[in-house]
Amino acid sequence: MKSFAPLFLAAAMLASAFSALANSAEPAKAAQPDLAKGEASYGAVCAACHGADGNSGTPTFPKLAQQHPQYLVKQLQEFKAGKRANPVMLGFASALSEDDMRNIAYWVGSKAAKTGFAKDKESVALGERIYRGGIADRQVPACAGCHSPNGAGIPAQYPRIGGQHAEYAAAQLTAFRDGVRKNSLQMSQVAAKLNDREIKALADYVAGLR
């Protein structure tokens, strides 16, 4: 009688090979962010412009506190790659590794954002109408649909914009509209349909969201 041991051995070896192949095909898990390193890197690289806790005191520099970390990592990657053009941020981002970006993003994202406020009572009503209802005759969607009614955004999809400096928000909408900022086709298409008055009103309304 022939022994079946060689067949069982061959089958076992084949199963082991398939298992190893399947395991090697699984994507490597991203390293957990190191918040201590993130705080140190942020303090050395980012705090001078964006504030010690991510709440920038200068209207031309965005608030980063409580921003979704995935969004911040994406922006840093795109600054570094030149997909989002900004000579100053290119210099800073180019010096950061992927781990540095992740550590910084998760640290500053864990800080509480300070509330802002609208300044122009005459235009804030227009900003609210656009933010909540869009502009139907120009097919401008309501901003609240993606960024949520209170501006908190949707993690990993749409950034937090509530409480952002009006000056910075207006500058970004204008850059999207004018083709200067090109790293979001969706925002470029929306902003292309807005005039200066509408952009200013929207930015002022967003600054007061909380």
Backbone hydrogen bonds in HBPLUS format (Angstrom, degrees):
<---DONOR---> <-ACCEPTOR-->    atom                        ^
c    i                          cat <-CA-CA->   ^        H-A-AA   ^      H-
h    n   atom  resd res      DA  || num        DHA   H-A  angle D-A-AA Bond
n    s   type  num  typ     dist DA aas  dist angle  dist       angle   num
A0007-LEU N   A0004-PHE O   3.09 MM   3  5.34 120.1  2.47 102.6 117.1     1
A0008-PHE N   A0004-PHE O   3.04 MM   4  6.40 161.2  2.07 158.1 163.5     2
A0009-LEU N   A0005-ALA O   2.88 MM   4  6.07 158.9  1.93 155.2 161.4     3
A0010-ALA N   A0006-PRO O   2.89 MM   4  6.07 154.8  1.95 143.3 150.0     4
A0011-ALA N   A0007-LEU O   2.89 MM   4  6.11 158.9  1.93 148.8 154.8     5
A0012-ALA N   A0008-PHE O   2.91 MM   4  6.10 156.1  1.97 146.0 152.5     6
A0013-MET N   A0009-LEU O   2.95 MM   4  6.18 157.1  2.01 146.2 152.4     7
A0014-LEU N   A0010-ALA O   2.93 MM   4  6.15 154.2  2.00 147.4 154.5     8
A0015-ALA N   A0011-ALA O   2.92 MM   4  6.15 160.4  1.96 149.7 154.8     9
A0016-SER N   A0012-ALA O   2.96 MM   4  6.16 154.5  2.03 144.8 152.0    10
A0017-ALA N   A0013-MET O   2.96 MM   4  6.20 149.9  2.05 142.0 150.1    11
A0018-PHE N   A0014-LEU O   2.95 MM   4  6.27 160.0  1.99 153.2 157.7    12
A0019-SER N   A0015-ALA O   2.95 MM   4  6.15 156.1  2.01 146.5 153.3    13
A0020-ALA N   A0016-SER O   2.96 MM   4  6.20 159.5  2.00 147.8 152.9    14
A0021-LEU N   A0017-ALA O   2.96 MM   4  6.18 154.4  2.02 146.1 153.4    15
A0022-ALA N   A0018-PHE O   2.89 MM   4  6.12 156.8  1.94 149.1 155.1    16
A0023-ASN N   A0019-SER O   2.95 MM   4  6.19 160.7  1.99 150.5 155.6    17
A0024-SER N   A0020-ALA O   2.99 MM   4  6.18 151.8  2.07 144.0 151.6    18
A0025-ALA N   A0021-LEU O   3.12 MM   4  6.31 130.2  2.38 137.3 149.7    19
A0025-ALA N   A0022-ALA O   3.14 MM   3  5.14 134.4  2.36  94.6 107.2    20
A0026-GLU N   A0023-ASN O   3.24 MM   3  5.39 148.8  2.34 100.2 108.9    21
A0038-GLY N   A0034-ASP O   2.87 MM   4  6.10 151.6  1.95 147.2 156.8    22
A0039-GLU N   A0035-LEU O   2.84 MM   4  6.03 155.3  1.90 146.5 151.2    23
A0040-ALA N   A0036-ALA O   3.13 MM   4  6.38 159.5  2.17 143.8 149.1    24
A0041-SER N   A0037-LYS O   2.87 MM   4  6.06 166.8  1.88 155.2 158.6    25
A0042-TYR N   A0038-GLY O   2.85 MM   4  5.91 160.5  1.89 147.5 153.7    26
A0043-GLY N   A0039-GLU O   2.94 MM   4  6.06 163.1  1.97 146.8 151.4    27
A0044-ALA N   A0040-ALA O   3.10 MM   4  6.30 147.1  2.22 141.7 150.3    28
A0045-VAL N   A0041-SER O   2.88 MM   4  5.96 151.8  1.96 152.4 159.8    29
A0046-CYS N   A0042-TYR O   2.74 MM   4  4.91 145.9  1.85 132.2 143.9    30
A0047-ALA N   A0042-TYR O   2.99 MM   5  6.01 150.7  2.07 154.6 153.3    31
A0049-CYS N   A0046-CYS O   3.19 MM   3  6.04 141.9  2.34 124.7 131.6    32
A0050-HIS N   A0046-CYS O   3.01 MM   4  5.93 175.9  2.01 161.0 160.7    33
A0051-GLY N   A0047-ALA O   2.92 MM   4  4.67 132.8  2.14 133.6 130.6    34
A0054-GLY N   A0051-GLY O   3.19 MM   3  4.92 169.8  2.20 103.4 105.7    35
A0064-LEU N   A0054-GLY O   2.75 MM  10  4.79 151.3  1.83 146.6 153.5    36
A0065-ALA N   A0054-GLY O   3.05 MM  11  4.35 156.3  2.11 115.2 111.7    37
A0061-PHE N   A0058-THR O   2.92 MM   3  5.59 160.0  1.96 126.1 132.5    38
A0067-GLN N   A0064-LEU O   3.10 MM   3  5.50 153.2  2.17 136.4 134.1    39
A0066-GLN N   A0108-VAL O   3.35 MM  42  6.71 147.4  2.47 137.7 136.7    40
A0071-TYR N   A0068-HIS O   2.99 MM   3  5.44 125.2  2.30 110.6 124.0    41
A0072-LEU N   A0068-HIS O   3.18 MM   4  6.57 157.8  2.23 152.9 159.6    42
A0073-VAL N   A0069-PRO O   2.90 MM   4  6.14 163.0  1.93 157.1 161.1    43
A0074-LYS N   A0070-GLN O   3.07 MM   4  6.23 159.6  2.11 142.1 147.7    44
A0075-GLN N   A0071-TYR O   2.99 MM   4  6.29 157.7  2.04 150.4 156.0    45
A0076-LEU N   A0072-LEU O   2.97 MM   4  6.22 164.1  2.00 153.5 157.5    46
A0077-GLN N   A0073-VAL O   2.91 MM   4  6.12 160.2  1.95 153.1 158.7    47
A0078-GLU N   A0074-LYS O   2.97 MM   4  6.17 152.6  2.04 145.4 153.0    48
A0079-PHE N   A0075-GLN O   2.80 MM   4  6.05 145.2  1.92 149.4 159.3    49
A0080-LYS N   A0076-LEU O   3.00 MM   4  6.16 165.9  2.02 148.1 151.8    50
A0081-ALA N   A0077-GLN O   2.95 MM   4  6.16 147.0  2.06 140.8 150.1    51
A0082-GLY N   A0078-GLU O   3.04 MM   4  5.86 115.6  2.47 127.9 141.1    52
A0083-LYS N   A0078-GLU O   2.84 MM   5  4.86 120.3  2.20 144.8 154.4    53
A0084-ARG N   A0078-GLU O   3.04 MM   6  5.32 161.1  2.08 120.1 117.7    54
A0082-GLY N   A0079-PHE O   3.12 MM   3  5.12 147.3  2.24  98.3 108.3    55
A0090-LEU N   A0086-ASN O   2.79 MM   4  5.88 149.5  1.88 160.1 170.6    56
A0091-GLY N   A0087-PRO O   3.27 MM   4  6.42 153.8  2.35 138.8 143.5    57
A0092-PHE N   A0088-VAL O   3.30 MM   4  6.72 157.4  2.35 147.0 152.4    58
A0093-ALA N   A0089-MET O   2.80 MM   4  5.83 171.4  1.81 155.3 158.0    59
A0094-SER N   A0090-LEU O   2.95 MM   4  5.81 149.9  2.05 142.1 149.6    60
A0095-ALA N   A0092-PHE O   3.18 MM   3  5.67 148.0  2.29 109.3 117.8    61
A0096-LEU N   A0093-ALA O   2.99 MM   3  5.25 163.1  2.02 111.8 117.1    62
A0101-MET N   A0097-SER O   2.99 MM   4  6.29 162.8  2.02 153.5 157.1    63
A0102-ARG N   A0098-GLU O   3.01 MM   4  6.25 162.6  2.04 149.6 154.1    64
A0103-ASN N   A0099-ASP O   2.85 MM   4  6.01 164.8  1.87 153.8 158.2    65
A0104-ILE N   A0100-ASP O   2.91 MM   4  6.08 168.8  1.93 156.1 159.0    66
A0105-ALA N   A0101-MET O   2.91 MM   4  5.99 167.8  1.93 150.9 155.0    67
A0106-TYR N   A0102-ARG O   3.02 MM   4  6.11 165.2  2.04 150.9 154.4    68
A0107-TRP N   A0103-ASN O   3.03 MM   4  6.13 149.5  2.13 141.9 150.7    69
A0108-VAL N   A0104-ILE O   2.94 MM   4  6.12 174.8  1.94 164.6 163.4    70
A0109-GLY N   A0105-ALA O   2.92 MM   4  5.78 144.9  2.04 135.8 146.6    71
A0110-SER N   A0107-TRP O   3.05 MM   3  5.31 146.3  2.17 103.5 113.6    72
A0111-LYS N   A0108-VAL O   3.17 MM   3  5.36 161.5  2.21 106.2 111.9    73
A0124-VAL N   A0120-ASP O   3.09 MM   4  6.04 141.2  2.24 154.1 165.0    74
A0126-LEU N   A0123-SER O   3.04 MM   3  5.36 121.6  2.40 105.2 119.1    75
A0127-GLY N   A0123-SER O   3.06 MM   4  6.43 160.2  2.10 153.7 159.7    76
A0128-GLU N   A0124-VAL O   2.89 MM   4  6.13 153.0  1.96 145.7 152.7    77
A0129-ARG N   A0125-ALA O   3.04 MM   4  6.29 156.2  2.10 144.7 150.6    78
A0130-ILE N   A0126-LEU O   3.09 MM   4  6.38 163.6  2.12 155.5 158.9    79
A0131-TYR N   A0127-GLY O   2.89 MM   4  5.99 166.2  1.90 151.4 156.1    80
A0132-ARG N   A0128-GLU O   2.93 MM   4  5.95 163.3  1.96 150.4 154.4    81
A0133-GLY N   A0129-ARG O   2.77 MM   4  5.50 148.6  1.87 139.5 149.4    82
A0134-GLY N   A0130-ILE O   2.78 MM   4  4.21 145.1  1.90 116.7 123.3    83
A0143-CYS N   A0131-TYR O   2.95 MM  12  4.65 106.8  2.50 109.0 127.9    84
A0144-ALA N   A0131-TYR O   2.92 MM  13  5.81 161.1  1.96 163.1 156.8    85
A0135-ILE N   A0140-VAL O   2.88 MM   5  4.81 152.3  1.95 128.4 136.8    86
A0138-ARG N   A0135-ILE O   3.19 MM   3  5.70 150.2  2.28 113.2 121.7    87
A0140-VAL N   A0135-ILE O   2.99 MM   5  4.81 172.2  1.99 140.2 139.3    88
A0139-GLN N   A0136-ALA O   3.07 MM   3  4.91 161.6  2.11 104.0 109.4    89
A0145-GLY N   A0142-ALA O   3.16 MM   3  5.66 153.2  2.24 110.2 117.3    90
A0146-CYS N   A0143-CYS O   3.16 MM   3  5.92 146.2  2.27 119.5 125.6    91
A0147-HIS N   A0143-CYS O   2.93 MM   4  5.96 173.2  1.93 164.5 163.4    92
A0148-SER N   A0144-ALA O   2.90 MM   4  4.34 128.0  2.17 119.4 120.4    93
A0153-GLY N   A0147-HIS O   2.74 MM   6  3.80 153.1  1.81 126.6 119.6    94
A0151-GLY N   A0148-SER O   2.99 MM   3  5.15 163.9  2.02 112.8 117.5    95
A0161-ILE N   A0151-GLY O   2.82 MM  10  5.14 153.0  1.90 148.7 157.4    96
A0162-GLY N   A0151-GLY O   2.95 MM  11  4.02 166.4  1.97 120.3 117.2    97
A0154-ILE N   A0158-TYR O   2.97 MM   4  4.95 144.1  2.10 124.2 135.4    98
A0157-GLN N   A0154-ILE O   2.94 MM   3  5.51 157.2  2.00 141.7 145.3    99
A0158-TYR N   A0154-ILE O   2.85 MM   4  4.95 154.2  1.92 141.0 148.7   100
A0164-GLN N   A0161-ILE O   3.12 MM   3  5.51 159.6  2.16 134.9 134.3   101
A0163-GLY N   A0206-VAL O   2.99 MM  43  6.16 163.7  2.02 151.7 147.7   102
A0169-ALA N   A0165-HIS O   2.97 MM   4  6.23 169.3  1.98 157.6 160.7   103
A0170-ALA N   A0166-ALA O   2.88 MM   4  5.99 163.8  1.91 152.5 156.6   104
A0171-ALA N   A0167-GLU O   3.04 MM   4  6.17 154.3  2.11 139.9 147.2   105
A0172-GLN N   A0168-TYR O   2.99 MM   4  6.28 153.7  2.06 152.6 159.1   106
A0173-LEU N   A0169-ALA O   3.02 MM   4  6.27 163.0  2.05 151.8 156.2   107
A0174-THR N   A0170-ALA O   2.96 MM   4  6.10 160.9  2.00 149.1 154.7   108
A0175-ALA N   A0171-ALA O   2.94 MM   4  6.09 150.7  2.03 139.2 147.8   109
A0176-PHE N   A0172-GLN O   2.88 MM   4  6.13 154.9  1.95 150.1 156.3   110
A0177-ARG N   A0173-LEU O   2.92 MM   4  6.13 162.9  1.95 148.0 153.1   111
A0178-ASP N   A0174-THR O   2.86 MM   4  6.00 158.1  1.91 151.0 156.4   112
A0180-VAL N   A0175-ALA O   2.84 MM   5  4.78 131.4  2.08 148.0 153.3   113
A0181-ARG N   A0175-ALA O   3.04 MM   6  5.07 170.1  2.05 108.6 111.1   114
A0179-GLY N   A0176-PHE O   3.32 MM   3  5.33 160.3  2.36 101.5 107.1   115
A0188-SER N   A0184-SER O   3.00 MM   4  6.24 154.2  2.07 150.4 158.5   116
A0189-GLN N   A0185-LEU O   2.95 MM   4  6.15 156.2  2.00 152.0 157.4   117
A0190-VAL N   A0186-GLN O   3.14 MM   4  6.40 151.2  2.22 143.5 151.1   118
A0191-ALA N   A0187-MET O   2.88 MM   4  5.93 173.1  1.88 153.4 155.4   119
A0192-ALA N   A0188-SER O   3.03 MM   4  5.93 141.6  2.18 138.0 147.3   120
A0193-LYS N   A0190-VAL O   3.11 MM   3  5.84 162.4  2.15 118.7 123.9   121
A0194-LEU N   A0191-ALA O   3.04 MM   3  5.28 169.4  2.05 116.8 118.6   122
A0199-ILE N   A0195-ASN O   2.97 MM   4  6.22 159.5  2.01 158.2 164.6   123
A0200-LYS N   A0196-ASP O   2.96 MM   4  6.15 165.2  1.98 153.1 156.7   124
A0201-ALA N   A0197-ARG O   3.00 MM   4  6.17 158.9  2.04 145.5 151.5   125
A0202-LEU N   A0198-GLU O   2.89 MM   4  6.02 161.3  1.93 148.2 153.4   126
A0203-ALA N   A0199-ILE O   2.95 MM   4  6.09 167.4  1.97 153.0 156.5   127
A0204-ASP N   A0200-LYS O   3.03 MM   4  6.16 156.5  2.09 145.5 151.7   128
A0205-TYR N   A0201-ALA O   3.00 MM   4  6.19 155.8  2.06 146.1 152.6   129
A0206-VAL N   A0202-LEU O   2.90 MM   4  6.11 164.1  1.92 155.9 160.1   130
A0207-ALA N   A0203-ALA O   3.12 MM   4  6.28 149.4  2.21 141.9 149.2   131
A0208-GLY N   A0205-TYR O   3.09 MM   3  5.55 142.8  2.23 108.6 118.3   132
A0209-LEU N   A0206-VAL O   3.07 MM   3  5.21 159.8  2.11 108.3 114.8   133
